[in-house]
Amino acid sequence: MGTHTEMGADSVLSVFGAFKEEYKRNTSTRSKVIDCFILYFLAVAALQVVYCAIVGSFPFNSFLAGFISAFGSAILTACLRMQINPANHFEISEERAFADYALCMLVLYVVAINFIG
């Protein structure tokens, strides 16, 4: 008879396996690419935090600008994914959603560059 920890780990693995199969079956290739882009931005933000913790944050404005731009890019990309997902029933075209995304990214990066000083 297994312990509660073993049964808990098995149930977590089964939930993860079911999620993975549903994701592979029901998610479009475009959404998968956008998800990879979101994960990339989050990884960059996490690496910046780790680097700041190890080396230090002497130019703190530079760290904040980099972190905010990486995390903000992940958020804006998640918004783009929600807008182009047909299950969400947004009333705008994919072209308009991408144009809004590009404009918001431009504004985000201009703000980040200005924040550096």
C-alpha distances in whole Angstrom, upper triangle without the diagonal:
4,7,10,12,10,10,13,14,13,15,18,18,19,21,23,23,24,27,28,29,31,33,34,35,36,38,41,42,45,42,40,43,43,40,40,43,41,39,42,43,40,40,43,43,40,42,45,43,41,45,46,44,44,48,49,51,55,56,54,56,55,51,51,53,51,47,49,50,47,45,48,48,44,45,48,46,43,46,48,44,44,48,48,45,46,43,45,48,50,54,55,55,53,56,57,53,54,57,56,53,56,58,55,54,58,58,55,56,60,58,56,59,61,59,59,62
4,7,8,6,6,10,11,10,12,15,15,16,18,20,20,22,24,25,26,28,30,31,32,34,35,39,40,42,39,37,40,40,36,37,40,38,35,38,40,37,36,40,39,36,38,41,39,38,41,43,40,41,44,46,47,51,52,50,52,51,47,47,49,47,44,45,47,43,41,44,44,40,41,44,43,40,43,44,41,41,45,45,42,43,41,42,46,48,51,52,53,50,53,54,50,51,54,53,50,52,55,52,51,54,55,51,52,56,55,52,55,58,55,55,59
4,5,5,6,9,10,11,12,14,16,17,19,20,21,23,24,26,27,29,30,32,33,35,36,39,40,42,39,37,39,40,36,36,39,37,34,37,38,35,35,38,38,34,36,39,37,36,39,40,38,38,42,43,45,49,50,48,49,49,45,45,47,45,42,43,45,42,39,42,43,39,40,43,42,39,42,44,41,40,44,44,41,43,41,41,45,47,51,52,52,50,53,53,50,50,53,52,49,51,53,50,49,53,53,50,51,54,53,50,54,56,53,53,56
4,6,5,6,9,10,10,12,14,15,16,18,20,21,22,24,26,27,28,30,32,33,33,37,38,40,37,35,37,37,34,34,37,35,32,35,36,33,33,36,35,32,35,37,35,34,37,39,36,37,41,42,43,47,48,45,47,47,43,43,45,43,39,41,42,39,37,40,40,37,37,40,39,36,39,41,38,38,41,42,39,41,38,38,42,44,48,49,49,47,50,51,47,47,51,49,46,49,51,48,47,50,50,47,48,52,50,48,51,53,50,51,54
4,5,5,6,9,10,10,12,14,15,16,18,20,21,22,24,26,27,28,30,31,32,35,36,38,35,32,35,35,31,32,34,32,29,32,33,30,30,33,32,29,31,34,32,30,34,35,33,34,37,38,40,43,45,42,44,43,40,40,42,40,36,38,40,36,34,37,38,34,35,38,37,34,37,39,36,36,40,40,37,39,37,37,41,43,47,47,48,46,49,49,45,45,48,47,44,46,48,45,44,48,48,44,46,49,47,45,48,50,47,48,51
4,5,5,6,9,10,11,12,14,15,16,18,20,21,23,24,26,27,29,30,31,34,35,37,34,32,34,35,31,31,34,32,29,32,34,31,30,34,33,30,32,35,33,32,35,37,34,35,39,40,42,45,46,44,46,45,41,41,43,41,38,39,41,37,35,38,38,35,36,39,37,34,38,39,36,36,40,40,37,39,37,38,41,43,47,47,48,45,48,49,45,45,49,47,44,47,49,46,45,48,49,46,47,50,49,46,49,52,49,49,53
4,5,5,6,9,10,10,12,14,15,16,18,20,21,23,24,26,27,28,29,33,34,36,33,31,34,34,30,31,34,32,30,33,34,31,31,35,34,31,34,36,35,33,37,38,36,37,41,42,43,47,48,45,47,46,42,42,44,42,38,40,41,38,36,38,38,35,35,38,37,34,36,38,35,35,39,39,36,37,34,36,39,41,45,46,46,44,47,48,44,45,48,46,44,46,48,46,45,48,49,45,47,50,49,47,50,52,50,50,54
4,5,5,6,9,10,11,12,14,15,16,18,20,21,22,24,26,27,28,31,32,34,31,29,32,31,28,29,31,29,27,30,31,28,28,32,31,28,31,33,31,30,34,35,33,34,38,39,40,44,44,42,43,43,39,39,40,38,35,36,38,34,32,35,35,31,32,35,33,31,33,35,32,32,36,36,33,35,32,33,37,38,42,43,44,42,45,45,41,42,45,43,41,43,45,42,41,45,45,42,43,47,45,43,46,49,46,46,50
4,5,5,6,9,10,10,12,14,15,16,18,20,21,22,24,26,26,30,30,32,29,27,29,30,26,26,29,27,24,27,29,26,26,29,29,26,28,31,29,28,32,33,31,32,36,37,38,42,43,41,42,41,37,37,39,37,33,35,36,33,31,33,33,30,31,34,32,29,32,34,31,31,35,35,32,34,32,33,37,38,42,42,43,40,43,44,40,40,44,42,39,42,44,41,40,44,44,41,42,45,44,42,45,47,45,45,49
4,5,5,6,9,10,10,12,14,15,16,18,20,21,22,24,25,29,29,32,29,26,29,30,26,27,30,28,26,29,31,28,27,31,31,29,31,34,32,31,35,36,35,35,39,40,41,45,46,43,45,44,40,40,41,39,36,37,38,35,33,35,35,31,32,35,33,30,33,35,31,31,35,35,32,34,31,32,36,38,42,42,43,40,43,44,40,41,44,43,40,43,45,42,41,45,46,42,44,47,46,44,47,49,47,47,51
4,5,5,6,8,10,10,12,14,15,16,18,20,21,22,23,27,28,30,27,25,28,29,25,26,29,27,25,28,30,27,27,31,31,28,31,34,32,31,35,36,35,36,39,40,41,45,45,43,44,43,40,39,40,38,35,36,37,34,31,34,34,30,30,33,31,28,31,32,29,29,33,33,29,31,28,30,33,35,39,40,40,38,41,42,38,39,42,41,38,41,43,41,40,43,44,41,42,46,45,43,46,48,46,47,50
4,5,5,6,9,10,10,12,14,15,16,18,20,21,22,25,26,28,25,23,26,26,22,23,26,24,21,25,26,23,23,27,27,25,27,30,28,28,31,33,31,32,36,37,37,41,42,39,40,39,36,35,37,34,31,32,33,30,28,30,30,26,27,30,28,25,28,30,26,26,30,30,27,29,27,28,31,33,37,38,38,36,39,39,36,36,39,38,35,38,40,37,36,40,40,37,39,42,41,39,42,45,42,43,46
4,5,5,6,9,10,10,12,14,15,16,18,20,20,24,25,27,24,21,24,25,21,22,25,23,21,24,26,23,23,27,27,25,27,30,29,28,31,33,32,33,36,37,38,42,42,40,41,40,36,36,37,35,32,33,34,30,28,31,30,27,28,30,28,26,29,30,27,27,31,30,27,29,27,28,32,34,38,38,38,35,38,39,36,36,39,38,35,38,40,38,37,40,41,38,39,43,42,40,43,45,43,43,47
4,5,5,6,9,10,11,12,14,15,17,18,19,23,24,26,24,22,25,25,22,23,26,25,23,26,28,26,26,30,30,28,30,33,32,31,35,36,35,36,40,41,41,45,45,43,44,42,39,39,40,37,34,35,36,32,30,33,32,28,29,31,29,26,29,30,27,27,30,30,26,28,26,27,31,33,37,37,37,35,38,39,36,36,40,39,36,38,41,39,38,41,42,39,41,44,44,42,45,47,45,46,49
4,5,5,6,9,10,11,12,14,15,16,17,21,22,24,21,20,23,23,20,21,24,22,21,24,26,23,24,28,28,26,28,31,30,30,33,35,34,35,38,39,39,43,43,41,41,40,37,36,37,35,32,33,33,30,28,30,29,25,26,28,26,23,26,27,24,23,27,27,23,25,23,24,28,30,33,34,34,32,35,36,33,33,37,35,33,36,38,36,35,39,39,37,38,42,41,39,42,44,43,43,47
4,5,5,6,9,10,10,12,14,15,16,19,20,22,19,17,20,20,17,18,21,19,17,21,23,20,21,24,25,23,25,28,27,27,30,32,31,32,35,36,37,40,40,38,39,37,34,34,35,32,29,30,30,27,25,27,27,23,24,26,24,21,24,25,22,22,26,25,22,24,22,24,27,29,33,33,33,31,34,34,31,31,35,34,31,33,36,34,32,36,37,34,35,39,38,36,39,42,40,41,44
4,5,5,6,9,10,11,12,14,15,18,19,22,19,17,20,21,18,19,22,21,19,22,25,23,23,27,27,26,28,31,30,30,33,35,34,35,38,39,40,43,43,41,42,40,37,37,37,34,32,33,33,29,28,30,29,25,26,28,26,23,26,27,23,24,27,26,23,25,23,25,28,30,34,34,34,31,34,35,32,32,36,35,32,35,37,35,34,38,39,36,37,41,41,39,42,44,43,43,47
4,5,5,6,8,10,11,12,14,17,19,21,19,17,20,21,18,20,23,22,20,24,26,24,25,28,29,27,30,33,32,32,35,37,36,37,40,41,42,45,45,43,43,41,38,38,38,36,33,34,33,30,28,30,29,25,26,28,25,23,25,26,22,22,25,24,21,22,20,22,26,28,31,32,32,30,33,34,31,31,35,34,32,34,37,35,34,38,39,37,38,41,41,40,42,45,44,44,48
4,6,5,6,9,10,10,11,15,16,18,15,14,17,18,15,16,20,18,17,21,22,21,21,25,25,24,27,29,29,29,32,34,34,35,38,38,38,42,41,39,39,38,35,34,35,32,30,30,30,27,25,26,25,22,22,24,22,19,21,22,18,19,22,21,18,20,18,19,23,25,28,29,29,26,30,31,27,28,31,31,28,31,33,31,30,34,35,33,34,38,37,36,39,41,40,41,44
4,6,5,6,9,10,10,14,14,17,14,12,15,16,13,14,18,17,16,19,21,20,20,24,25,24,26,29,29,28,31,33,33,34,37,38,38,41,41,39,39,37,34,34,34,31,29,30,29,26,25,26,25,21,22,24,21,19,22,22,18,19,22,21,18,20,19,21,24,26,29,29,29,26,29,30,27,27,31,30,28,30,33,31,30,34,35,33,34,37,37,35,38,41,40,40,44
4,5,5,6,9,10,13,14,17,15,13,17,18,16,17,20,20,19,22,24,23,24,27,28,27,29,32,32,32,35,37,37,38,40,42,42,45,44,42,42,41,38,38,37,35,33,33,32,29,28,29,28,24,25,26,23,21,24,24,20,21,23,22,19,20,19,21,24,26,30,30,29,27,30,31,28,28,32,32,29,32,35,33,32,36,37,35,36,40,40,38,41,44,43,43,47
4,6,5,6,8,11,14,16,14,13,16,17,15,17,20,19,19,22,24,23,24,27,28,27,30,32,32,33,36,37,37,39,41,42,42,45,44,42,42,40,38,37,37,34,32,32,31,28,27,28,26,23,23,25,22,19,21,21,18,18,21,19,16,17,15,18,21,23,26,27,26,24,27,29,26,26,30,30,27,30,33,31,31,34,36,34,35,39,39,37,40,43,42,43,46
4,5,5,5,9,11,13,10,9,13,13,11,13,16,16,15,18,20,20,21,24,25,24,27,29,29,30,32,34,35,36,38,39,39,42,41,39,39,37,34,34,33,31,29,29,28,25,24,25,23,20,20,21,18,16,19,18,14,15,18,16,14,15,14,16,19,21,25,25,24,22,25,26,23,23,27,27,24,27,30,28,27,31,32,30,31,35,35,34,37,39,38,39,43
4,6,6,8,9,12,11,9,12,14,12,13,17,17,17,19,22,21,22,25,26,26,28,30,31,31,34,36,36,37,39,40,40,43,42,41,40,38,36,36,35,32,31,31,30,26,26,27,24,21,23,23,20,18,21,20,16,18,20,18,15,17,16,19,21,23,26,26,25,22,25,27,24,24,28,28,25,28,31,30,29,32,34,32,33,36,37,35,38,41,40,40,44
4,6,8,10,13,12,11,15,16,15,17,20,20,20,22,25,25,25,28,30,29,31,34,34,35,37,39,40,41,43,44,44,47,46,44,43,41,39,38,38,35,34,34,32,29,28,29,27,24,25,25,22,20,22,21,17,18,20,18,15,16,15,18,20,23,26,26,25,22,25,27,25,25,29,29,27,29,32,31,31,34,36,34,35,39,39,38,40,43,43,43,47
4,7,10,12,10,10,14,15,14,16,19,19,19,22,24,24,25,28,29,29,31,33,34,35,37,39,39,41,43,43,43,46,45,43,42,40,38,37,36,34,32,32,31,28,27,27,25,22,23,23,20,18,19,18,15,15,17,15,12,12,11,14,17,19,22,22,21,19,23,24,22,22,26,26,24,27,30,29,28,32,33,32,33,37,37,36,39,41,41,42,45
4,7,8,6,7,10,11,10,13,15,15,16,19,20,20,22,24,25,26,28,30,31,32,34,36,36,38,40,40,40,43,41,39,38,37,35,34,33,31,29,29,27,25,24,24,22,19,19,19,16,15,16,15,11,12,14,12,9,11,11,13,16,17,20,20,19,17,20,22,19,19,23,23,21,23,26,25,25,28,30,28,30,33,33,33,35,38,37,38,42
4,5,5,6,9,10,11,13,14,15,17,19,20,21,23,25,26,27,29,31,32,33,35,36,38,39,40,41,40,43,41,40,39,37,35,34,33,30,29,29,27,25,24,24,21,19,20,19,16,15,16,14,11,13,14,11,9,10,12,14,16,17,19,19,17,14,17,19,17,17,21,21,19,21,25,24,23,27,29,28,29,32,33,32,34,37,37,38,41
4,5,5,6,9,10,11,12,14,15,17,19,20,21,23,25,26,27,29,31,31,33,35,36,37,38,39,39,41,40,38,37,35,33,33,31,29,28,28,26,23,23,23,20,18,20,19,15,15,17,15,12,14,15,12,11,13,15,17,19,19,22,20,18,15,17,20,18,16,20,21,19,20,24,24,22,25,28,27,27,30,32,31,33,36,36,36,39
4,5,5,6,9,10,11,13,14,15,17,19,20,21,23,25,26,27,29,30,32,33,35,36,37,38,37,39,38,36,35,33,31,31,29,27,26,25,23,21,21,20,17,16,17,16,12,13,14,11,9,12,12,9,9,12,14,15,17,17,19,17,15,12,14,16,14,13,16,17,15,17,20,20,19,22,24,23,24,27,28,28,30,32,33,33,37
4,5,5,6,9,10,10,12,14,15,16,18,20,21,22,24,26,27,28,30,32,33,34,36,36,35,38,36,35,33,31,30,29,27,25,24,23,22,19,19,19,16,14,15,14,11,10,12,10,6,9,11,8,8,11,12,13,15,15,18,17,16,12,15,17,14,13,17,17,15,17,20,19,18,22,24,22,23,27,28,27,29,32,32,33,36
4,5,5,6,9,10,11,12,14,15,16,18,20,21,22,24,26,27,28,30,31,33,34,35,34,37,36,34,33,31,29,29,28,25,24,24,22,19,19,19,17,14,16,16,12,12,14,13,10,12,14,12,11,14,15,16,19,19,22,21,19,16,18,20,17,16,20,20,17,19,22,21,20,23,25,24,24,28,29,27,30,32,32,33,36
4,5,5,6,9,10,11,13,14,15,17,19,20,21,23,25,26,27,29,30,31,33,33,33,35,33,32,31,29,27,27,25,23,22,22,20,17,18,18,15,13,15,15,11,12,14,12,10,13,15,13,13,16,17,18,20,20,23,21,19,15,17,19,16,14,18,19,15,17,20,20,18,21,23,21,22,25,26,25,27,30,30,30,34
4,5,5,6,9,10,11,12,14,15,17,18,20,21,23,24,26,27,29,30,31,32,31,33,31,30,29,27,25,24,23,21,20,19,17,15,15,15,12,10,12,11,7,8,10,8,7,10,12,10,11,14,16,16,18,17,20,18,17,13,15,17,13,12,15,16,12,14,17,16,15,18,20,18,19,22,23,22,24,27,27,28,31
4,5,5,6,9,10,11,12,14,15,16,18,20,21,22,24,26,27,28,30,31,30,33,31,29,28,27,25,24,23,20,19,19,17,14,14,15,12,9,11,12,8,8,11,10,8,11,13,12,12,16,16,16,19,19,22,21,20,17,19,20,16,15,19,18,15,17,20,18,17,20,22,20,21,24,25,23,26,28,28,28,32
4,5,5,6,9,10,10,12,14,15,16,18,20,21,22,24,26,27,28,29,28,31,30,28,28,25,23,23,22,19,18,19,17,14,14,15,13,10,13,14,10,11,14,13,11,14,17,15,15,19,20,20,23,22,25,24,22,19,20,22,19,17,20,20,17,18,21,20,17,20,23,20,20,24,25,23,25,28,27,27,31
4,5,5,6,9,10,11,13,14,15,17,19,20,21,23,25,26,27,27,26,29,27,26,25,23,21,21,19,17,16,16,14,11,12,13,9,8,11,11,8,9,12,11,10,14,16,15,16,19,20,20,23,21,24,22,21,17,18,20,16,14,17,17,13,14,17,16,14,17,19,17,17,20,21,19,21,24,24,24,28
4,5,5,6,9,10,11,12,14,16,17,18,20,21,23,24,26,26,25,28,26,24,23,22,20,19,18,15,14,14,13,9,9,10,8,5,8,9,6,7,10,10,10,12,15,15,15,19,19,19,21,20,23,22,21,18,19,20,16,15,18,17,13,15,18,15,13,17,18,16,16,20,20,18,21,24,23,23,27
4,5,5,6,9,10,10,12,14,15,16,18,20,21,22,24,25,24,27,26,24,24,22,19,19,19,16,14,15,14,11,10,13,11,8,11,13,10,10,14,14,13,15,18,18,18,21,22,21,24,24,27,25,25,21,23,24,20,19,22,21,17,18,21,19,17,20,21,18,19,22,22,20,23,26,24,24,28
4,5,5,6,9,10,10,12,14,15,16,18,20,21,22,23,22,25,24,23,22,20,18,18,17,14,13,14,13,9,10,12,10,8,12,13,11,12,15,15,15,18,20,19,20,24,24,24,27,26,28,26,26,22,23,24,21,19,21,21,17,17,20,18,15,18,20,17,17,20,21,18,20,24,23,22,26
4,5,5,6,9,10,11,13,14,15,17,19,20,21,21,20,23,21,20,19,17,15,15,14,11,10,11,9,5,6,9,7,5,9,10,9,11,14,14,14,17,19,19,20,24,24,23,26,25,27,25,25,22,22,23,19,18,20,19,15,16,18,15,13,16,17,14,14,17,17,15,17,20,19,19,23
4,5,5,6,9,10,11,12,14,15,17,18,20,20,19,22,21,19,19,17,15,14,15,12,9,11,10,7,6,9,9,6,9,12,11,11,14,16,15,17,20,20,21,25,25,23,27,25,28,27,27,24,25,25,21,20,22,21,17,19,20,18,15,18,19,16,16,20,19,17,19,22,20,20,24
4,5,5,6,9,10,10,12,14,15,16,18,19,18,22,21,20,20,18,15,15,16,12,11,13,13,9,9,13,12,10,13,15,14,15,18,19,18,20,23,23,23,27,27,27,30,29,32,30,30,26,27,28,24,23,25,24,20,21,23,21,18,21,22,18,18,22,21,18,20,23,22,21,25
4,5,5,6,9,10,10,12,14,15,16,17,16,19,18,17,17,14,12,13,13,9,8,11,10,6,8,11,10,10,13,15,14,16,18,19,19,22,24,24,25,29,29,28,31,30,32,30,30,27,27,27,24,22,24,23,19,20,21,19,16,18,19,16,15,19,18,15,17,20,18,18,21
4,5,5,6,9,10,11,12,14,15,15,14,17,16,15,15,13,10,10,11,8,5,8,8,5,6,10,10,9,12,14,14,15,18,19,19,21,23,24,25,29,29,28,31,29,32,30,30,27,28,28,24,23,24,23,19,20,21,18,16,18,19,15,15,18,17,14,16,19,17,16,20
4,5,5,6,9,10,11,12,14,15,14,18,18,16,17,15,12,12,14,11,8,11,12,9,9,13,13,12,14,17,17,17,20,21,21,23,26,27,27,31,30,29,32,31,34,33,33,30,31,31,27,26,28,26,23,23,25,22,19,22,22,19,18,22,20,17,20,22,20,19,23
4,5,5,6,8,10,10,12,13,13,16,16,15,16,14,11,13,14,11,9,13,13,10,11,15,15,14,17,19,19,20,23,24,24,26,28,29,29,33,33,32,35,34,37,35,35,32,32,32,29,27,29,28,24,24,26,24,21,23,23,20,19,22,21,18,19,22,20,19,22
4,5,5,6,9,10,10,11,10,13,13,12,13,10,7,9,11,8,7,10,11,9,11,14,14,14,17,19,19,20,23,24,24,26,28,29,30,34,34,33,36,34,37,35,35,32,32,32,29,27,28,27,24,24,25,22,19,21,21,18,16,19,18,15,16,19,16,15,19
4,5,5,6,9,10,10,9,13,13,11,13,12,8,10,12,10,8,11,13,11,11,15,16,15,17,20,20,21,23,25,25,27,29,31,31,35,35,33,36,35,38,36,36,34,34,34,30,29,30,29,25,26,27,24,21,23,23,19,19,21,20,16,18,21,18,17,20
4,5,5,6,8,9,11,14,15,14,16,14,11,13,15,13,11,15,16,14,14,18,19,18,20,23,23,23,26,28,27,29,32,33,33,37,37,35,39,37,40,39,39,36,37,36,33,32,33,32,28,28,30,27,24,26,26,23,22,25,23,20,21,24,21,19,23
4,5,5,6,7,9,12,13,12,14,12,9,12,14,12,11,15,16,14,15,19,19,19,22,24,24,25,28,29,29,31,33,34,35,39,39,37,40,39,42,40,40,37,37,37,34,32,33,32,29,28,30,27,24,26,26,22,21,23,22,19,20,22,19,17,21
4,6,5,5,5,9,10,9,12,10,7,10,13,11,10,14,15,14,15,18,19,20,21,24,24,25,28,29,30,32,34,35,36,40,39,38,41,39,42,40,40,37,38,37,34,33,34,32,29,29,29,27,24,25,25,21,20,22,21,17,19,20,17,16,19
4,6,6,8,11,13,12,15,14,11,13,16,14,13,16,18,17,17,20,22,21,23,26,26,27,29,31,31,33,35,37,37,41,40,39,42,41,44,42,42,40,40,40,36,35,36,34,31,32,32,29,27,29,28,24,24,26,24,21,22,24,21,19,22
4,6,9,12,14,14,17,16,13,16,18,16,15,19,20,19,20,23,24,24,26,28,29,29,32,33,34,35,38,39,39,43,43,41,45,43,46,44,44,42,42,42,39,37,38,37,33,33,34,32,29,30,30,27,26,28,26,23,24,26,23,21,24
4,7,9,11,12,15,14,11,15,17,15,15,19,20,19,20,23,24,24,27,29,29,30,33,34,35,37,39,40,40,44,44,43,46,44,47,45,45,42,42,42,39,37,38,37,33,33,34,31,29,29,29,26,24,26,25,21,22,24,21,19,21
4,6,9,9,12,12,10,13,15,14,14,17,19,19,20,22,24,24,26,28,29,30,32,34,34,36,38,40,40,44,44,42,45,43,46,44,45,42,42,41,38,37,37,36,33,32,33,30,28,29,28,25,23,25,23,20,21,22,19,17,19
4,6,5,9,8,7,9,12,12,12,14,16,17,18,20,21,22,24,26,27,28,30,32,33,34,36,38,39,43,43,41,43,41,44,42,42,40,40,39,36,34,35,33,30,30,30,27,25,26,25,22,20,22,20,17,17,18,15,13,15
4,5,9,9,9,11,13,14,14,17,18,19,20,22,24,25,26,28,30,31,33,34,35,37,39,40,42,45,46,43,46,44,46,44,44,42,41,40,38,36,36,35,32,31,31,29,27,27,26,23,21,22,20,17,17,18,15,12,14
4,6,5,7,9,10,11,13,14,16,17,19,20,21,23,24,26,27,29,30,32,33,35,36,38,39,43,44,41,44,41,43,41,41,39,38,37,35,33,33,32,29,28,28,26,23,23,22,20,18,18,17,14,14,14,11,9,10
4,5,5,6,9,10,10,12,14,15,16,17,20,21,22,24,25,27,28,30,31,33,34,36,37,41,41,39,41,39,41,39,40,37,37,36,33,32,32,30,28,27,27,24,22,22,21,18,17,18,16,13,13,14,10,9,11
4,5,5,6,9,10,10,12,14,15,16,18,20,21,22,24,25,26,28,30,31,32,34,36,39,40,37,39,37,39,37,37,35,34,33,31,29,29,27,25,24,23,21,19,19,18,15,14,14,12,9,10,10,7,5,8
4,5,5,6,8,10,11,12,14,15,16,18,20,21,22,24,25,27,28,30,31,33,34,38,39,37,39,36,38,36,36,34,33,32,30,28,28,26,24,23,23,20,18,18,17,14,13,14,12,9,9,10,8,5,8
4,5,5,6,8,10,11,12,14,15,17,18,20,21,23,24,26,27,29,30,32,33,37,37,35,38,35,38,35,36,33,33,32,30,28,28,26,24,23,23,21,18,19,18,15,14,15,14,10,12,13,10,9,12
4,5,5,6,8,10,10,11,14,15,16,17,19,21,22,24,25,27,28,30,31,35,35,33,35,33,35,33,34,32,31,30,27,26,26,24,22,22,21,18,17,17,16,13,12,14,11,8,11,12,8,8,12
4,6,5,6,9,10,10,12,14,15,16,18,20,21,22,24,25,26,28,30,34,34,32,34,31,33,31,31,29,29,27,25,24,23,22,19,19,18,16,14,14,13,10,9,10,8,5,7,9,6,6,10
4,6,5,6,9,10,10,12,14,15,16,18,20,21,22,24,26,27,29,32,33,31,33,31,33,31,31,28,28,27,25,23,23,22,19,18,19,16,13,14,14,11,9,12,11,7,9,12,10,9,13
4,5,5,6,8,10,11,12,14,15,17,18,20,21,23,24,26,27,31,31,29,32,30,32,30,30,28,28,27,24,23,24,22,19,19,19,17,14,16,15,12,11,14,12,9,12,14,12,11,15
4,6,5,6,8,10,10,12,14,15,16,18,20,21,22,24,26,29,29,27,29,27,29,27,28,26,26,25,22,21,21,19,16,17,17,14,12,14,12,9,9,12,10,7,11,12,10,11,15
4,6,5,6,9,10,10,12,14,15,16,18,20,21,22,24,28,28,26,28,26,28,26,26,24,23,22,20,18,18,17,14,14,14,11,9,10,10,7,6,10,9,6,9,12,10,11,15
4,5,5,6,9,10,11,12,14,15,17,19,20,21,23,26,27,25,28,26,28,26,26,23,23,23,20,18,19,18,14,15,16,13,10,13,13,10,9,13,12,10,12,15,14,14,18
4,5,5,6,9,10,11,13,14,15,17,19,20,21,25,25,23,26,24,27,25,25,23,24,23,19,18,20,18,15,16,17,13,11,14,14,10,12,15,14,11,15,17,15,16,20
4,5,5,6,8,10,11,12,14,15,17,19,20,24,24,22,24,22,24,22,23,21,21,20,17,16,17,14,12,13,13,10,8,11,11,7,9,12,11,10,13,15,14,16,19
4,5,5,6,8,10,10,12,14,15,16,18,22,23,21,23,21,23,21,21,18,19,18,15,13,15,13,10,10,12,9,7,10,11,8,9,12,12,11,14,16,16,17,20
4,6,5,6,9,10,10,12,14,15,16,20,21,19,22,20,23,21,21,18,19,19,15,14,16,15,11,13,15,12,10,14,14,11,13,16,16,14,17,20,19,20,23
4,5,5,6,9,10,11,13,15,16,19,19,17,20,18,20,19,20,18,19,18,14,14,16,13,11,13,14,11,10,14,14,11,13,16,16,15,18,20,19,21,24
4,5,5,6,9,10,11,13,14,18,19,16,18,16,18,16,17,15,15,14,11,11,12,10,7,9,10,8,7,11,11,9,12,15,14,14,17,19,19,21,24
4,5,5,6,9,10,11,12,16,17,15,18,16,18,16,16,13,14,14,11,10,12,11,7,10,12,10,9,13,14,12,14,17,17,17,19,22,21,23,26
4,5,5,6,9,10,11,14,15,13,16,14,17,16,16,14,16,16,12,12,15,13,10,13,15,13,12,16,17,15,17,20,20,19,22,24,24,25,28
4,5,5,6,9,10,13,14,11,13,11,14,13,14,12,14,13,9,10,12,10,8,12,13,11,12,15,15,14,17,19,19,19,22,24,24,26,28
4,5,5,6,9,12,13,12,13,11,13,11,11,9,11,10,6,7,10,9,6,10,12,11,11,14,15,15,17,19,20,20,23,25,25,26,29
4,5,5,6,10,11,10,12,11,14,13,13,10,13,13,9,10,13,12,10,13,16,14,14,18,19,18,20,23,23,23,25,28,27,29,32
4,6,5,9,9,7,9,8,12,12,12,11,14,13,10,11,14,13,12,15,17,15,16,19,20,19,21,24,24,24,27,29,29,31,33
4,6,8,9,7,8,6,9,8,9,8,10,10,6,9,12,10,10,13,15,14,15,18,19,19,21,24,24,25,27,29,29,31,34
4,6,9,8,9,8,10,9,8,6,9,10,7,9,12,12,11,14,16,16,17,20,21,21,23,25,26,26,29,31,31,33,35
4,5,6,8,8,11,11,11,9,13,13,11,12,16,15,14,17,20,19,20,23,24,23,25,28,28,29,31,33,33,35,38
4,5,6,8,10,11,10,10,14,14,12,15,18,17,17,20,22,22,23,26,27,26,29,31,32,32,35,36,36,38,41
4,6,9,12,13,14,13,17,17,15,17,20,20,19,22,24,23,24,28,28,28,30,33,33,33,36,38,37,39,42
4,6,9,11,12,13,16,15,13,16,18,17,17,21,22,21,22,25,26,25,28,30,30,31,34,35,35,37,40
4,6,9,10,12,15,14,13,16,18,17,18,21,22,21,23,26,26,26,29,31,31,32,35,36,36,39,41
4,6,8,10,12,11,10,13,15,14,15,18,19,18,20,23,23,23,26,28,28,29,32,33,33,36,38
4,7,10,12,10,10,14,15,14,16,18,19,19,21,23,24,25,27,29,29,31,33,34,35,37,39
4,7,8,6,7,10,11,11,13,15,16,16,19,20,21,22,25,26,27,28,30,31,32,35,37
4,5,5,6,9,10,11,12,14,16,17,18,20,21,22,24,26,27,29,30,32,33,35,37
4,5,5,6,9,10,10,12,14,15,16,18,20,21,22,24,26,27,28,30,31,33,35
4,5,5,6,9,10,10,12,14,15,16,18,20,21,23,24,26,27,29,30,32,34
4,5,5,6,8,10,11,12,14,15,17,18,20,21,23,24,26,27,28,31,32
4,5,5,6,9,10,11,12,14,15,16,18,20,21,22,24,26,27,29,31
4,5,5,6,9,10,10,12,14,15,16,18,20,21,22,24,25,27,29
4,5,5,6,9,10,11,12,14,15,17,18,20,21,23,24,26,28
4,6,5,6,9,10,11,12,14,15,17,18,20,21,22,25,27
4,5,5,6,9,10,10,12,14,15,16,18,20,21,23,25
4,6,5,6,9,10,11,12,14,15,16,18,20,21,23
4,5,5,6,9,10,11,12,14,15,17,18,20,22
4,5,5,6,9,10,11,12,14,15,16,19,21
4,5,5,6,9,10,10,12,14,15,17,19
4,5,5,6,9,10,11,12,14,16,17
4,6,5,6,9,10,11,12,14,16
4,6,5,6,9,10,10,13,15
4,5,5,6,8,10,11,13
4,5,5,6,9,10,11
4,5,5,6,9,10
4,5,5,6,9
4,5,5,7
4,5,6
4,5
4
